[in-house]
Amino acid sequence: MERTVETGAAEPADRLSLAEKERVFGLLLSYVAGYVDTAGFLTLFGLFPAHVTGNLVDAAIAVAAHGRAGTFARLAMIPAFMSAVALSAVVSRRERKRGRAPTVRLLVLLTIALATFCATGTLVRRFATGPDDWGVLLIGGTAVAAMGVQSTLMREALGACSATTVMTGNLTQFTIDLVEMALEAFRRRSGEPKSRRPHSNMRLIRSGLPVIAFLLGALMGAGFTRRFGLESIAVPTLAAGWLSNVARRAAPGS
């Protein structure tokens, strides 16, 4: 998957190994998910574009309370998410059938979905004045669809990376590895033999960095969305576009 450049200086991304590229992709996509989730929560009455489980819980609470504003919108996000996953899975399988990795096509699809979220958020925002307004359904649907594409991308093309849309698993592994490091330090001080798990440091980095990237995206998403509105979704859209270009340049035969 490496691409050599005979003349001129190569871009930094072109000099990375496949594993390093995937790590960079995972970090940037974690940033994208944190940004989008925060922007959606702030502008769409607490709707989570990336954390679909949160929408299910919120809808269940509303139903148990005999109906509450926003219930319909949150339930509508489930088929929106599933439709995006289904489309992405079809694209992935068509690419594999043609003998190509699906990474490039799925990243392009993610970029288009984020651009659509940005466009609807900019043009339709004034019609999203209530949690069940059609504007919320449209804008939220495009946001959730983008995260559905990203979730499929991680499963179908970047499976070696840590999760990017939900941080629970990463934070769990990060905590476990912290405990393992602390126990290893205690063993060394006690003169006990070293553990058979020598790679906890690498796992610590692998699980911890996506959490940091997600938090950074959430912080920037909060700040930019409060100041510029959903026009600021141009930021994660550009990030996804850059990743698709890097993947295209690294693809065999490019």
C-alpha positions in Angstrom: 0.0 0.0 0.0 3.1 2.2 0.2 3.6 4.7 -2.7 7.0 5.8 -3.5 7.8 9.2 -5.0 10.8 9.4 -7.3 11.0 13.1 -7.6 10.2 15.9 -5.2 9.4 15.7 -1.6 6.8 13.3 -0.4 4.0 14.5 1.8 4.4 13.3 5.5 1.4 11.0 5.1 3.0 9.3 2.1 6.0 8.3 4.2 3.9 6.5 6.9 3.6 2.7 7.1 0.2 1.1 6.7 -0.1 0.7 10.5 0.9 4.3 11.1 -1.6 5.5 8.5 -4.4 3.6 10.1 -3.4 5.1 13.5 -3.6 8.6 12.0 -6.9 7.8 10.4 -8.3 6.5 13.7 -7.2 9.6 15.6 -8.7 12.0 13.0 -11.9 10.1 12.8 -12.2 10.1 16.6 -11.8 13.9 16.4 -14.5 14.0 13.7 -17.0 12.0 15.8 -16.4 14.1 18.9 -16.9 17.3 17.0 -20.1 16.1 15.2 -21.6 14.6 18.4 -21.1 17.8 20.3 -22.4 20.0 17.5 -25.5 17.9 17.1 -26.2 17.8 20.8 -25.9 21.6 21.1 -28.0 22.5 18.1 -30.5 19.6 17.8 -32.1 19.6 21.3 -29.8 17.0 22.9 -29.7 14.6 19.9 -26.5 12.5 19.7 -25.4 11.9 16.0 -22.6 9.5 17.0 -23.8 8.0 20.3 -27.0 6.4 18.9 -27.4 4.4 22.1 -28.0 7.7 23.9 -30.9 8.5 21.6 -32.4 5.0 22.3 -32.2 5.6 26.1 -33.6 9.1 25.8 -36.5 7.8 23.7 -37.2 5.0 26.1 -37.3 7.5 29.0 -39.7 9.7 27.0 -42.0 6.8 26.3 -42.0 5.6 29.9 -43.0 9.2 30.9 -46.0 8.9 28.5 -44.5 11.0 25.7 -42.1 13.9 25.6 -41.0 16.3 23.0 -38.2 14.9 20.9 -39.3 11.2 21.2 -40.2 10.9 17.5 -37.0 12.5 16.3 -34.8 10.2 18.4 -36.7 7.1 17.2 -36.4 8.3 13.6 -32.6 8.4 13.9 -32.5 4.6 14.2 -33.7 3.9 10.6 -31.5 6.8 9.4 -28.5 5.2 11.0 -29.3 1.8 9.8 -29.9 3.0 6.2 -26.5 4.7 6.2 -24.9 1.5 7.5 -26.7 -0.6 4.9 -25.6 1.7 2.0 -22.0 1.7 3.3 -22.0 -2.1 3.6 -23.2 -2.4 0.0 -20.5 0.0 -1.2 -17.9 -1.9 0.7 -18.9 -5.3 -0.7 -19.0 -3.9 -4.3 -15.5 -2.6 -3.8 -14.2 -5.9 -2.5 -15.9 -7.7 -5.4 -13.9 -5.6 -7.7 -10.7 -6.4 -5.9 -10.3 -3.1 -4.2 -10.2 -2.1 -0.5 -13.3 -0.1 0.4 -11.4 2.5 2.4 -11.3 5.2 -0.3 -15.0 4.9 -1.3 -16.2 4.9 2.3 -14.1 7.9 3.2 -15.5 9.7 0.1 -19.0 8.7 1.2 -18.3 10.0 4.7 -17.1 13.3 3.3 -20.3 13.7 1.2 -22.4 12.8 4.2 -20.6 15.4 6.4 -20.9 18.0 3.7 -24.7 17.3 3.5 -24.9 17.7 7.3 -23.1 21.0 7.0 -25.4 22.2 4.1 -28.7 21.2 5.8 -27.5 22.6 9.1 -26.8 25.9 7.4 -29.8 26.2 5.2 -32.5 24.5 7.4 -31.4 25.5 10.9 -34.1 28.2 11.1 -36.8 25.5 10.7 -35.4 23.5 13.7 -37.1 25.4 16.5 -38.5 22.4 18.3 -37.2 18.9 19.2 -39.6 17.2 16.7 -39.6 19.8 13.9 -39.0 18.6 10.4 -35.8 20.7 10.4 -34.4 18.7 13.3 -35.4 15.4 11.6 -33.6 16.5 8.4 -30.5 17.9 9.9 -30.3 15.2 12.6 -30.8 12.5 9.9 -27.9 13.7 7.9 -25.7 13.9 10.9 -26.6 10.4 12.1 -26.2 9.1 8.6 -22.6 10.5 8.5 -21.8 8.7 11.7 -23.4 5.5 10.4 -21.0 5.7 7.4 -18.1 6.2 9.8 -19.1 3.3 12.0 -19.2 1.0 8.9 -15.9 2.3 7.7 -14.3 1.3 11.0 -15.8 -2.2 10.8 -15.3 -2.8 7.1 -12.0 -1.1 6.3 -10.2 0.1 9.5 -10.9 -2.8 11.8 -7.4 -2.7 13.3 -8.1 0.7 14.7 -9.8 1.4 18.0 -13.4 2.5 17.9 -13.9 6.2 16.9 -17.6 6.9 17.4 -18.1 5.5 20.9 -15.4 5.8 23.6 -16.7 3.4 26.2 -14.6 0.5 25.0 -11.5 2.6 24.6 -11.8 4.1 28.1 -12.4 0.6 29.5 -9.2 -0.7 27.9 -7.3 2.4 28.9 -8.2 1.9 32.5 -7.4 -1.8 32.4 -3.9 -1.0 30.9 -3.3 1.6 33.6 -4.0 -1.0 36.3 -1.7 -3.4 34.5 1.1 -0.9 34.4 0.6 -0.1 38.1 0.7 -3.8 39.0 3.8 -4.3 36.8 5.6 -1.5 38.7 4.6 -3.1 42.0 6.0 -6.5 40.8 9.3 -4.9 39.9 9.6 -3.3 43.3 8.8 -6.5 44.9 11.4 -8.4 42.9 8.7 -10.6 41.2 9.3 -11.8 37.6 7.9 -9.6 34.8 4.4 -10.1 33.6 3.7 -12.0 30.4 1.8 -8.9 29.1 4.7 -6.7 27.8 2.7 -4.7 25.4 0.4 -2.8 27.8 2.2 0.4 27.1 1.3 0.2 23.4 -2.2 -0.8 24.2 -2.4 2.2 26.6 -1.4 4.5 23.7 -3.7 2.8 21.3 -6.8 3.1 23.5 -5.9 6.4 25.2 -5.1 8.6 22.1 -8.6 8.1 20.5 -10.2 9.3 23.7 -8.0 12.4 23.7 -8.8 13.0 20.1 -12.5 12.6 20.7 -12.4 15.1 23.6 -10.4 17.5 21.5 -13.0 17.3 18.8 -15.8 17.7 21.3 -14.1 20.9 22.7 -13.6 22.4 19.3 -17.0 21.4 18.2 -18.6 23.1 21.2 -16.6 26.3 20.7 -17.0 26.6 17.0 -20.6 25.6 16.9 -21.5 28.1 19.6 -19.8 30.8 17.6 -20.5 29.9 14.0 -23.4 27.4 14.1 -23.5 24.3 12.0 -21.5 26.1 9.3 -18.6 24.9 11.4 -19.2 21.3 10.3 -17.0 22.3 7.4 -14.1 21.6 9.8 -14.7 17.8 10.2 -15.8 17.7 6.5 -12.4 19.0 5.5 -10.7 16.5 7.8 -12.6 13.6 6.2 -11.9 14.9 2.7 -8.2 15.1 3.5 -8.3 11.5 4.7 -10.0 10.3 1.6 -7.3 12.0 -0.5 -4.6 10.4 1.5 -6.2 7.0 1.1 -6.6 7.5 -2.6 -3.0 8.5 -3.0 -1.9 5.4 -1.0 -4.2 3.0 -3.0 -2.4 0.5 -5.3 -2.3 1.8 -8.9 -2.8 5.4 -8.0 
